[in-house]
Amino acid sequence: MTEPHELTALEQAAAVRAGEVSPAELVRHYLDRVERLNDRYGAFLTVTADQAIAQAEAMTNGAAAGGARTPLSGVPTAIKDLTPTAGVRTTYGSRAYADHVPDRDAHLVTLLRRGGMISLGKTNTPEFGLCCYTDNDLAGPARNPWDRDRAAGGSSGGAAAAVALGLAPVAHGSDGGGSIRIPASSCGLFGLKTSRGRISTGPDGADVSGLAVQGPLARSVRDAAAMLDLMAVPMPGDPHWAPPLPDGETFLGHAGREPGRLRIGRYAEPAAPGVEVDPACVEAWEHASRVLEGLGHEVEDIPTPFGPEVSDHFVTVWSVQSLGPAVEPGAEEALRPVTRAWRAYGRRMDGAAFAAAVGGMQRAARASIEATARYDAVLTPTLAALPQPVGFFDEKDTEPLDNLRRQSAFSAFTSVYNMTGQPVANLPLHRTGAGLPVGVSLVGRPAGEAALLALCAQVEAADPWIRHRPPEW
């Protein structure tokens, strides 16, 4: 008999509806895998086994789940530990919040529960989500399921490790500078950075720059689309709103549509000067180009649509935003070295510098979107390097500035699209000779998740990646 984790999330939900498996059986299956594998890979910071079993048994016994049945009812998931969950420890990856328990859920957590999904716990993340790798002083590093000596990426590294290992069929992530796409590329998953305003960060989330968004990590495009349907419900008062789909349409439905013949621009030179792109990342990009051309799309080389100044804008804004989490007086020394470096730099910025950086990002975003307006999608490498060894970003023996330079070079393609607010998907189309995943990114039009998902699903059907599984699958 097929093990539950061999099925996609949608297949698991179909099995629940058919009475072939119960939500409680699914939850216990995944909790057994978490117990067996989590200590080796650092996917979860907190496992909520009792709560998950109670919710699953209530659904199994026919108790109201708090909402209508959805395509993912009864399916387990996990929530990134940057996102508040009522009554469940939410650490933000920091010793300063090691015992923090929120008294209310984030809006998206409520939506997932109403949609019948069952959270197994909180996934690992770097302190305050500031880094492109996942490591902290509470749970240690999230390791890559394809090679334990390599990092899972960040900041949604725990979520990516969980899905890639079969510890959860789909998981929630967030992305302020690449934090969904980076671990999706590193761990061989489909990851979707949604449009600005597509998923609410309410009621407590605040991001004056508009950089950070939420999104799904999954093994298949259709699973991600189904999870997006549950989360893409705005909350009154949200500062950013993406236009909703027309009545009766769903993102899952669009993932089953033919995209038509599209015009796709491509570039493989980062905006930041002096960054060398690993040949394997270029080969992944070339491979994706061939797949797209084989599907009948027109693929054209284009200049990099961003200038080098965008890096300075991002660094200024990111440093100021690092000050968002409140830390008790005297507790700053409990923070990790890179966190302290970001916050120290942020304190040096005055209001004029911050306003200039935000304005610079907005001008660069408009120029980029205008420059690529003739294309239905843009193809880039997701990363400039392969998944790095766990110690590559070590904070104890590496000066913070050197660490930040390494991060910048590693993730040189990602943060610019947090500035534009466009949807971007990582496609795990390529592998090195040693079996390491290498992703590519397809950038959609503003608020264009529906068309982007249709294209990604077409690519997945032409070159299925789900057949590739890590050693401990």
N, C-alpha and C positions, 0 to 999 in steps of 0.2 A: 504493500500500500504506500502511496506517495505521502511523505512526511509533510505536515502543514507548511513548514517554511519553504518547501520547494515550490509552492503555489504563489502566484502574485497576490497582492492584497485584494484585488477584485475577484479573483478566483476563490479566495478564502471566504469572502462575503457571500459569494454565490453558494458555496458549500454550506454556510450557515443557513441561508434561506431554504436550501433543499433538505435541511435536517441531517446532512452527512457529518457535520461536526458542530459542536456547540461553542459559543463564545468562551465558556469556562475551559473547555478543552484546548482551545487556541491559546488562551492566556497561560494556562499551566505549561503547555508545550514551550512557549517562548520563555517563561520564567525558568524552566529547567535549563534551557540553553544559556540564559543570562548567568545562572549560577555556575555553570560549567566553564564559560568562556570569558566572562567580564573581567575577572582579575588579571587575565593575560593580556587584555587589550584596552582596558580603561575606557569603555564606551559609556558607562553610566556613573554619575556621581551619587545618585540616590535611586534606589529601587523601591517602588511602592507596591509590593506584592500583595499585601492584605487588601488594600483599596482596589487593586485591579481585579483580584479574585471576587471580591464582594460585588463590584459592578458587573462583572461577567456572569456571576451566578444569578444576579437579579434579572439580567437579560435572558439567560437560559431558562429561568423559571417563569418567564413571561411577564415580569414586572415592567412597568413603564420605564422607558429609557430616557424620557424627557424630551422626545421629539419624534418626528416621523422617521420611518425606515428609509435609509439612504443606501447608495451603492457600496458603502463601506461599513455598514452597521455590523457590530460584533467583532471588528478587526482591531487588533492591538496597534498601538503607536507609542511614541515617546516625545517628550517636550524638552527642548533645549533649556539648560539651567540659567539662561539669561531672562527667562520668561516667568512671571509670577504665577504660582499655583497655590490656591487657598489651602491652608492646612498642611502643605508639603514644603519641606525645606527647600529654599531657593537661595543658592550661595553666590551666584554670579561668578563662580570660579575663584572666590576670594576667601582667605582666612578671616577677613574683616566681616564677612557675612556668613560665617560657618554655621551659625545657629539661627539664621534669619528664616522666619516662617510667615509668609504673607497672609493677610486675612481675606483677600479676594483674588479671583482668577483674572488673568488677562482675557480680553474678549475672545481671542482666537481659541483659548483653552475651553471656554464655555461653548463655543461653536462646535468644536470637535466632539465634546461630550454629547451635545444635543444631536449630533450626527451619528451617534452610536459607537464612536471609537473609544477605545479603552487604553488609557495611558499606563505604561509599565513603570514610568519613573522619569527622572530628569537626566539628560545626557551631558556628558563632559564638555567643558568649554574653558578657554583661557580666561584669566582674570579680567572681568568686565568686557570680555569679548574683543579685546584690543589687538590681538595678534593673529597672524595667518597660520599659526600652529596651535595645537591644543595641549597645554600643560599647565598645571597649577600645583599649589602646595596642599591641596586636599586629596586629590585622586591620582596625581601624577599625569604622565602623558597618555593621550589616546594614540594607540599604535595601529599601524596599517595592516589590515587583514591579509594583504598579499605578501607582506614581508614585515614581521614584527620588529625588525631592527629599524624600520622607517616610520616616519610620522604619518598620521592620518590626515594632516592638514587642519586648518581652522578658519574661523572659530567654531564652526559646527562639526568639529572633528569627532566628537562622541556620537552624534547622530549618524554621521556617515559610517563610522566603524560599526555601529549597531545594525544598520540596514545591510551593509556589505557582508557581515558575518551571519545574517539570519537571526539576529536577536530581536528584531522588529521588522515587519514587512515594509513600513513607511515611517518616516519621522519628520518632525517639525525642525526647521532651521531658521536662522536669520542671517542677514547679509548687509554689512555696512561698508565693505570694501572688497568683497570677494568671498565672504565667509560661508556661503553655500557652495559656490562653484569650485573653490579651492579644494575642500575635502571631497567633493563629488568627483573631481578629476583624479585626486590622489587615490581614492578608494574604488573607482570604477563604477560610478552611479550616475543616474540622471538626476540633475539638481536644477531647480528653477528659481532664479532671482526674479521676483515678481516686479511689476511696475510700481512706482511710487504711488501709494494710496490704494493699491489693490487689496491689501489685507491690513486691517486696523491694528495699531499698536496700543489701543486703549485698554482699560481706562487710564492707566498710569504711565504708559510709555510716552516719552517726549524726545523729539529729534528736530531741533530747529533748522538743521541743514537739509533735512529730507534725504540723507544718505542711507539710513538703515531701513530695510524692509524684511518681511517674513516670507517663507516659502517652504515647499516640500523637497525632501530627498527620497528617492525611490529607485527601484530596480527597473521600472518600466515607465514610459511616458504616460500611459493611461492611468496607472496608479497615482502618479503625481497630479494629473488633471482632476481625478476624482477627489483627492485630498484638497486641491485648490478650490473646488466647488464648495466644500464645506467651510473653508476659511474666508472666502472672498465675500463677506457680508460686512458692510461698513457699520461703524458705530456713530451715532449722532455726535457731532462736534469734532469729528476727525479733521485735522488740518489739511490733509491731502485726500482727494477722492479720484480714483480711476473710473472712467465711464463703465457702467455695468453692461453685461451682455443683454441683448434684446430678450424680452419675455419669452420663456419657453426654451431658451438655448442654455447649454452648459459647456464648460470647458472639456468635460469628458466627451460630449458629443462632437466637439470640434476636433478632438484627437482621433476621431474616426472618419474625418472628412479628407478628401483629396485636396491638396493645397493648390493644384494647378501649376502651370509653368511659371517659375519665379526668376527674378533677377537678383543675384547675390553678389555683393562686393566682398572682397577678402583682403586682409593685410596681416602681416606677421612681424611688424617692427613696432616695438612698444613706444609710447610717447616719451618715456623717460630715456634720456640719452645714456649711452654707454652700457646698456643691458644686452648681454649676449644670450640669445635664445638657444636652448639645447637642441641639437639636431633631431632628437627623438620627438620633441614638441613640434618641430617644423614638419617632420614626416607624418605625424598625426594630422596636421593641418592639410597637408597635401593629400593624404588618404581621404579625408572628409571631402575635399574638393572633388576628387574622382567619384566618390559615391554620389554627390549632388549632381555632378554632370551626367552620370549614368542614369539618374532619375529624370533627366531632361531639362534641368535647370541651367540657366546661363550664369556662369561664374566668372567674375572679372576682378583683376587686381586693381586696388585703389590705394591712394596715399593714406597713411595714418591720419585720421581726422582730428587729432588732438596735437597741441603743441607741448613743448617741455614744461611750460609754466604750470600745467595742471598738477604736477606733483607737489609743488610748493603750496598751492591752494589746499590740496587735500591734507597735507601734513598740518597746516595751521588749524584747519577746522577739526581734524581728528584729535589734535592735542587739546583743544578747548573742550571738546565733547568728553574727553577722558575724565574731566573734572565732575561730570554729572553724578556718578555715585557718591553719596555722602559718606565720609569716613570720620569716625569719632576723633576728637583731638588726641594726639599722641599715638594713634593707631596707624598712621601713615607708614611707619617703619615696618609694619606687618605686611605691607604690599610687596609685590615682586619688583626686582630692579627695573624692568622695562616699563611696568606700570608707573613707577615713581618717576621715571624719565619722561614719559608722556605727560604726566600731570605737572611736572616741574616746567616743562616747555610751555604747556598751556597757560600756566600762571604768568608767563612772561608776555603773553599776548594781551593787547588792550582791545577795547571795543572797535576802534578804527581798523586794526589789523584783521580782526575777525570778520567785520563787515566787508572789507576789501576782498578777503579770501572767498567768502560766500558769493559775492558779486562776480569774482573771477570765474568761479565754478559755473555759475549760471550762464555767463557769456560763452564759455567754452562749450557748454552743453548745447546751447542754441546753434553755435557754429558747426558742431559735429553733426547734429541732427539735420541741419540744412545741407551739409556736404554729402550726406548719405541718403537724402530723401528719395532719390531715384531708385533705391534698392529696397527690395522686400525684406531682406535680411543681410546681416554682415557676419562673416566668418573670421574668427581669430583663434590662435592658440588660447587655451584657458590659462596655462602657466608658462613661464619662461624656463622652467627646470623640472626635472623629475621629482617624485616624492623624496624628501631629504631624510638622512639618518636622524633618529630621534634626538641625538645630541647636537645636531647642526645649529639649532637655535638656543643652545644652552644659555641660561641667564646667570649662572653662578660664576662661570669662568670666561665669559665674553662681555666686553664692554657694551653697555646699552646702545651706543651709537653704531657699533659694528653689527650688533643684532638687528637694529632697524634697517641698516643698509642691506643686510642679507634678506630680510623680509621684503623690502622694496623690490629687489631684483627678482626674487622668487615669484611674486604676485604682480608683475609689472603690467599685466593686461586687464586687471579686474576692476580697480577702483574707479576708473573713468566712467563706467556705466552706472555706478551709484550716483555719480554727478548728473548724468543725463536722465536718470529715472526710468530708463527703458527696461523691458523684460529681457533676460539673458538666460539661456539654457546651456548647461554642460552636457555634452554627449560623450559617453565613454566608448568611442569607436576603435581605439587603437591600444595595442600592447607592445611593450618592448620584447626583445628576445628572451629576457629573463622573466617575462610575464607581468611586469608592472603596468598598471593602467596609465594611459595618457589621454586626457580629455581635450576636446575642442569646444569652442563656444559659438553659438548662433545668437546673434542680437536681433531682436524683433523691433518693429516700429513702436513708437510710444503707445503705451496701453494696448499693445498688440499681442497679448498672450494667446488669444484664440488661434490666430493665423500661425504663430510660432509653434504652438503645440501640434497643429496639423502637419507642419513641415517636419518637426522632430519625430512624430509617429511614423511618417512615411520613411524617414531615414532608418529608424529602428527596424521597420519591417524589411527593408532592403539589406541591412547588415546587422542582424540581431546581436546585441551584446549580452543579453540575459543568460545565454548559454555559458558564459565565462563565470567561474566561481572560485573563490579563494581556497587555499589548501584546507582550512578547518571548517569549510561549509558543511 
